[in-house]
Amino acid sequence: MIREMEEARHAEERGAILLALKQGYDQEMVSVGSLSKALNMVGSPMTVEGLQFSLSLLADSEYIKIWRAKAMGKWRADRVNEMRPDTIMFARLAPKGLLLIDGQIEADPLVTF
Protein backbone atom coordinates (compact mmCIF):
# COMPACT_ATOMS: atom_id res chain seq x y z
CA MET A 1 0.00 0.00 0.00
CA ILE A 2 2.79 2.45 0.87
CA ARG A 3 4.61 1.58 -2.34
CA GLU A 4 1.50 2.34 -4.41
CA MET A 5 1.09 5.66 -2.60
CA GLU A 6 4.72 6.57 -3.35
CA GLU A 7 4.33 5.60 -7.02
CA ALA A 8 1.17 7.71 -7.27
CA ARG A 9 2.96 10.69 -5.68
CA HIS A 10 5.86 10.40 -8.11
CA ALA A 11 3.46 10.17 -11.06
CA GLU A 12 1.72 13.34 -9.84
CA GLU A 13 5.10 15.09 -9.50
CA ARG A 14 5.98 14.19 -13.09
CA GLY A 15 2.59 15.51 -14.21
CA ALA A 16 3.25 18.75 -12.34
CA ILE A 17 6.62 19.06 -14.10
CA LEU A 18 4.99 18.69 -17.52
CA LEU A 19 2.27 21.21 -16.64
CA ALA A 20 4.86 23.70 -15.40
CA LEU A 21 6.91 23.27 -18.57
CA LYS A 22 3.76 23.80 -20.63
CA GLN A 23 3.59 27.32 -19.18
CA GLY A 24 7.01 28.00 -20.72
CA TYR A 25 6.31 26.24 -24.02
CA ASP A 26 6.99 29.40 -26.00
CA GLN A 27 10.51 29.61 -24.53
CA GLU A 28 13.52 27.84 -25.99
CA MET A 29 14.29 26.27 -22.60
CA VAL A 30 13.43 26.66 -18.92
CA SER A 31 16.10 26.56 -16.21
CA VAL A 32 15.75 23.80 -13.65
CA GLY A 33 15.98 26.46 -10.94
CA SER A 34 12.96 28.29 -12.38
CA LEU A 35 11.12 25.00 -12.77
CA SER A 36 11.80 24.11 -9.13
CA LYS A 37 10.46 27.49 -7.99
CA ALA A 38 7.34 27.06 -10.14
CA LEU A 39 6.73 23.61 -8.65
CA ASN A 40 7.07 25.04 -5.14
CA MET A 41 4.55 27.76 -5.96
CA VAL A 42 1.93 25.24 -7.10
CA GLY A 43 2.44 23.05 -4.02
CA SER A 44 4.61 20.36 -5.62
CA PRO A 45 8.04 20.87 -4.02
CA MET A 46 10.69 18.34 -4.99
CA THR A 47 14.18 17.54 -3.79
CA VAL A 48 17.02 18.27 -6.19
CA GLU A 49 17.64 14.54 -6.58
CA GLY A 50 13.96 13.78 -7.15
CA LEU A 51 13.63 16.52 -9.74
CA GLN A 52 16.76 15.37 -11.58
CA PHE A 53 15.50 11.76 -11.59
CA SER A 54 12.04 12.73 -12.83
CA LEU A 55 13.47 14.97 -15.55
CA SER A 56 15.67 12.10 -16.76
CA LEU A 57 12.71 9.73 -16.83
CA LEU A 58 10.54 12.23 -18.70
CA ALA A 59 13.35 12.81 -21.22
CA ASP A 60 13.79 9.05 -21.70
CA SER A 61 10.05 8.89 -22.45
CA GLU A 62 10.50 11.73 -24.98
CA TYR A 63 8.05 13.99 -23.13
CA ILE A 64 10.72 16.64 -22.58
CA LYS A 65 14.10 17.68 -23.93
CA ILE A 66 16.90 18.29 -21.43
CA TRP A 67 20.28 20.03 -21.47
CA ARG A 68 23.01 18.78 -19.11
CA ALA A 69 25.84 20.85 -17.62
CA LYS A 70 28.48 19.20 -19.81
CA ALA A 71 26.63 20.41 -22.92
CA MET A 72 26.67 24.02 -21.73
CA GLY A 73 29.45 26.22 -23.07
CA LYS A 74 30.85 27.46 -19.76
CA TRP A 75 31.15 24.09 -17.99
CA ARG A 76 34.66 22.65 -18.06
CA ALA A 77 35.90 19.40 -16.57
CA ASP A 78 39.28 20.91 -15.67
CA ARG A 79 37.72 23.44 -13.28
CA VAL A 80 36.66 22.78 -9.73
CA ASN A 81 32.91 22.48 -9.99
CA GLU A 82 30.31 21.66 -7.40
CA MET A 83 28.12 20.55 -10.26
CA ARG A 84 28.46 17.17 -11.90
CA PRO A 85 28.65 17.13 -15.71
CA ASP A 86 25.43 15.09 -15.97
CA THR A 87 23.39 17.58 -13.90
CA ILE A 88 20.32 18.70 -15.86
CA MET A 89 20.38 22.49 -16.21
CA PHE A 90 17.50 23.21 -18.60
CA ALA A 91 14.37 21.48 -19.87
CA ARG A 92 11.67 22.07 -22.44
CA LEU A 93 8.34 20.38 -23.07
CA ALA A 94 8.49 18.26 -26.22
CA PRO A 95 5.55 17.89 -28.61
CA LYS A 96 4.92 14.35 -27.29
CA GLY A 97 4.63 15.78 -23.76
CA LEU A 98 2.10 18.33 -24.96
CA LEU A 99 0.09 15.56 -26.61
CA LEU A 100 0.13 13.61 -23.33
CA ILE A 101 -1.10 16.63 -21.37
CA ASP A 102 -3.87 17.26 -23.91
CA GLY A 103 -4.96 13.61 -23.90
CA GLN A 104 -4.12 13.15 -27.58
CA ILE A 105 -1.98 10.05 -26.91
CA GLU A 106 -2.51 7.08 -24.62
CA ALA A 107 -2.20 7.85 -20.90
CA ASP A 108 1.07 6.91 -19.22
CA PRO A 109 0.76 5.34 -15.74
CA LEU A 110 4.07 7.00 -14.76
CA VAL A 111 2.53 10.48 -15.27
CA THR A 112 -0.77 11.72 -13.84
CA PHE A 113 -2.42 15.13 -13.93
Sequence and secondary structure as in RCSB ss.txt:
>XXXX:A:sequence
MIREMEEARHAEERGAILLALKQGYDQEMVSVGSLSKALNMVGSPMTVEGLQFSLSLLADSEYIKIWRAKAMGKW
RADRVNEMRPDTIMFARLAPKGLLLIDGQIEADPLVTF
>XXXX:A:secstr
 HHHHHHHHHHHHHHHHHHHHHHTTTSS EEHHHHHHHHHHTT    HHHHHHHHHHHHHTTSEEEEEGGGSTT 
 TTS  SS TT EEEEEE HHHHHHHTT S   TT   
